[in-house]
Amino acid sequence: MEAEDDDIQRAVQTAWKTDTTTLPGLFPGGLIVGRMKSLIPGTDIVAGKPTANLDCRLDSRTALSFGATWLDKRTVTITVRGVRADAVTAASAIRAIFNSDLGRPAGKPFAFPSGAPFMLWEPRRDVMIKEDEATKAGKDVWQAIIEGIVWSVRSK
């Protein structure tokens, strides 16, 4: 994993924690980075609760000022899995943090642990809510997918 991925993942987790009412009740384990694994085979991390995964990948880099700095764009994907009602509730709360607050010039910017300048959260599309192929305890599993591109300026 690149240092920029870690930097952005930590900033996304910090922004996630700004919701102190809805998300903590839905996701006691918080936002999980990487592939989610059960603690006990055949069970969920917290039975009956939805899960939320964070993925961050390089989208593009454009050199600025003779290669000493560059515009770094990372695709951030938050995927929620759970029953439909939980997926819709979580999507609304997550969208309020990311698409609403960060997607506007007057919104609250990310604070990267590295101190790199934050430029923009660019929503890729509106939140996608779709039925997953899996089932959980006999219930249909739904996914809410929130995707955006984080723009920052990086230097060597």
PyMOL commands that set and color helices and strands:
alter all, ss='L'
color gray80, all
select helices_A, chain A and resi 3-16+23-26+65-67+84-102
alter helices_A, ss='H'
color red, helices_A
select strands_A, chain A and resi 32-33+51-64+69-82+118-123+128-136+139-155
alter strands_A, ss='S'
color yellow, strands_A
deselect
rebuild
show_as cartoon
